[in-house]
Amino acid sequence: MNERVTPDGRYFVVRGRLWRRANPDLPAEKRDTLVRELMNARRAVKAALKSGNAEALQLARKAVDAAKTGLGERGPVWWTDGSPDLNRHKVNGSPYEEWWARNRS
């Protein structure tokens, strides 16, 4: 596994912050569809920002959120052991702190 992915596979670390990963149990076809929708929505955000169209930007950001929620990166957690969601929390001070100290390069 990537050294920036937590041992349980729930998060990856960027600049010392935990970011929730997509649900690994999603069927490949559904995941691929959601990833395409996410990429299209991100392009729509870029275009709306460039054009200054506030309404289009709002719609595009909603589409990004919907795709990320469908992937499991936002919204209810996809694991079932009752562990809290630490998305966007700093790795320092989290249950992953020791792991991160040992593995960061």
C-alpha positions as CSV (number, residue, x, y, z in Angstrom):
1,M,0.0,0.0,0.0
2,N,1.1,3.6,-0.6
3,E,3.1,5.0,2.3
4,R,0.6,7.9,2.5
5,V,-2.4,5.6,2.9
6,T,-3.3,4.7,6.4
7,P,-2.9,1.0,7.4
8,D,-6.7,0.5,7.4
9,G,-7.0,2.1,3.9
10,R,-9.5,4.7,5.1
11,Y,-7.4,7.8,4.5
12,F,-4.5,9.2,2.7
13,V,-2.3,12.0,4.0
14,V,-1.6,15.3,2.2
15,R,0.4,18.0,4.0
16,G,-0.2,16.4,7.4
17,R,-4.0,16.1,6.9
18,L,-6.2,13.0,6.6
19,W,-8.4,12.8,3.5
20,R,-11.1,10.0,3.3
21,R,-10.6,7.6,0.4
22,A,-13.3,6.2,-1.8
23,N,-15.2,3.1,-0.6
24,P,-13.1,0.1,-1.8
25,D,-16.3,-2.0,-1.9
26,L,-18.0,-0.1,-4.7
27,P,-18.5,-2.1,-7.8
28,A,-16.0,-1.1,-10.4
29,E,-18.6,0.0,-12.9
30,K,-20.3,2.3,-10.3
31,R,-16.9,3.7,-9.2
32,D,-15.9,4.4,-12.8
33,T,-19.2,6.2,-13.4
34,L,-18.8,8.3,-10.3
35,V,-15.2,9.2,-11.1
36,R,-16.2,10.3,-14.6
37,E,-19.0,12.4,-13.0
38,L,-16.5,13.9,-10.6
39,M,-14.1,14.8,-13.3
40,N,-16.8,16.4,-15.4
41,A,-18.0,18.3,-12.4
42,R,-14.5,19.6,-11.6
43,R,-14.2,20.8,-15.2
44,A,-17.5,22.5,-14.8
45,V,-16.3,24.3,-11.7
46,K,-13.2,25.5,-13.5
47,A,-15.3,26.7,-16.4
48,A,-17.8,28.5,-14.1
49,L,-14.9,30.2,-12.2
50,K,-13.4,31.3,-15.5
51,S,-16.7,32.7,-16.8
52,G,-17.8,34.2,-13.5
53,N,-21.2,32.5,-13.7
54,A,-22.2,32.1,-10.0
55,E,-25.2,29.9,-10.8
56,A,-23.2,27.5,-12.9
57,L,-20.5,27.4,-10.2
58,Q,-23.1,26.5,-7.5
59,L,-24.5,23.7,-9.7
60,A,-21.0,22.4,-10.5
61,R,-20.0,22.4,-6.9
62,K,-23.1,20.5,-6.0
63,A,-22.2,17.9,-8.7
64,V,-18.7,17.6,-7.2
65,D,-20.2,17.0,-3.8
66,A,-22.7,14.4,-5.1
67,A,-20.0,12.5,-6.9
68,K,-17.7,12.5,-3.8
69,T,-20.6,11.5,-1.6
70,G,-21.4,8.6,-4.0
71,L,-17.7,7.5,-3.9
72,G,-17.8,7.6,-0.1
73,E,-15.3,10.4,0.2
74,R,-17.9,12.5,1.9
75,G,-21.2,11.8,3.8
76,P,-21.7,8.7,5.9
77,V,-18.6,6.6,6.4
78,W,-18.3,3.4,4.5
79,W,-16.7,1.3,7.3
80,T,-18.9,-0.4,9.9
81,D,-16.8,-0.7,13.0
82,G,-18.0,2.5,14.6
83,S,-14.7,4.4,14.2
84,P,-15.2,8.1,13.9
85,D,-14.7,10.1,10.7
86,L,-11.4,11.9,10.8
87,N,-11.7,13.4,7.3
88,R,-9.7,16.6,7.0
89,H,-8.3,16.3,10.6
90,K,-4.6,16.7,11.1
91,V,-2.8,13.3,11.4
92,N,-0.9,14.6,14.5
93,G,-3.2,14.1,17.4
94,S,-5.1,11.4,15.6
95,P,-5.0,7.6,16.1
96,Y,-2.6,7.5,13.1
97,E,0.0,9.8,14.6
98,E,2.5,7.1,15.5
99,W,2.1,5.4,12.2
100,W,2.7,8.7,10.4
101,A,5.8,9.5,12.4
102,R,7.2,6.1,11.5
103,N,6.4,6.2,7.8
104,R,6.6,9.7,6.5
105,S,9.5,10.4,4.2
